[in-house]
Amino acid sequence: MEAIIETGGKQFRVAEGDTISVEKLPVEAGEQVVFDRVLTVSDEGELKIGRPLVEGAKVVGKVLEHGKDRKIIVFKYKAKKNYRRKQGHRQPLTRVLIEKIEA
């Protein structure tokens, strides 16, 4: 069974047992999280497509840990004007283990 969920402004294709990294969620590590914005659900050849969401479908996951993504370097400069600015950014993430897909 597979599903496409939306969280943090992004879409993820998930199956039971998958581990995904999503935008940081306000949930403690070890607790369960429910994704109710399910766009599609596929189960053994049967495909349910939501308009825009599948009615009554949800994906249950367990928060494994909170962390940060790799560093992104933001470098601005203007040629011949001695203007240079260097800045780094690490996006906070939450790793989630997908436990169950209900449709």
For each residue, the residues with C-beta under 8 A, 3 or more apart:
1: 15 16 41 42 43 44 101 103
2: 13 14 15 41 42 43 101
3: 13 14 15 38 39 40 41 42 57 59 101 103
4: 11 12 13 14 38 39 40
5: 11 12 14 35 37 38 39 59
6: 9 10 11 12 35 37 39
7: 10 12 22 23 25 35 37
8: 22 23
9: 6 23
10: 6 7 22 23
11: 4 5 6 39
12: 4 5 6 7 20 22
13: 2 3 4
14: 2 3 4 5 18 20 59 98 101
15: 1 2 3 18 98 101
16: 1 98 99 100 101
17: 97 98
18: 14 15 97 98
19: 64 95 96 97 98
20: 12 14 61 95 96 98
21: 69 93 94 95 96
22: 7 8 10 12 25 93 94 96
23: 7 8 9 10 91 92 93 94
24: 66 92 93 94
25: 7 22 33 63 94 96
26:
27: 31 33 63 94
28: 31 63
29: 63 64 65 66
30: 62 63
31: 27 28 62 63
32: 60 61 62 63 99
33: 25 27 60 61 62 63 96
34: 58 59 60 61
35: 5 6 7 38 58 59 60 61
36: 53 57 58
37: 5 6 7 53
38: 3 4 5 35 41 50 53 54 57 58 59 103
39: 3 4 5 6 11 49 50 52 53 54
40: 3 4 47 48 49 50 54
41: 1 2 3 38 47 48 54 57 101 103
42: 1 2 3 45 46 47 48
43: 1 2 46 48 103
44: 1
45: 42
46: 42 43
47: 40 41 42
48: 40 41 42 43 54 57 103
49: 39 40 54
50: 38 39 40 53 54 55 57
51:
52: 39
53: 36 37 38 39 50 57
54: 38 39 40 41 48 49 50 57 103
55: 50
56: 102 103
57: 3 36 38 41 48 50 53 54 101 102 103
58: 34 35 36 38 102
59: 3 5 14 34 35 38 98 100 101 102
60: 32 33 34 35 98 99 100 101 102
61: 20 32 33 34 35 96 97 98 99
62: 30 31 32 33 96 97 99
63: 25 27 28 29 30 31 32 33 66 94 95 96
64: 19 29 95 96 97
65: 29 94 95
66: 24 29 63 92 93 94 95
67: 92 93 94 95
68: 90 91 92 93
69: 21 72 90 91 92 93
70: 90
71: 88 89 90
72: 69 88 89 90 91
73: 86 87 88
74: 85 86 87 88 89
75: 84 85 86 87
76: 83 84 85
77: 83 84 85
78: 81 83
79:
80:
81: 78
82:
83: 76 77 78
84: 75 76 77
85: 74 75 76 77
86: 73 74 75
87: 73 74 75
88: 71 72 73 74
89: 71 72 74
90: 68 69 70 71 72
91: 23 68 69 72
92: 23 24 66 67 68 69
93: 21 22 23 24 66 67 68 69
94: 21 22 23 24 25 27 63 65 66 67
95: 19 20 21 63 64 65 66 67
96: 19 20 21 22 25 33 61 62 63 64
97: 17 18 19 61 62 64
98: 14 15 16 17 18 19 20 59 60 61 101
99: 16 32 60 61 62
100: 16 59 60
101: 1 2 3 14 15 16 41 57 59 60 98
102: 56 57 58 59 60
103: 1 3 38 41 43 48 54 56 57
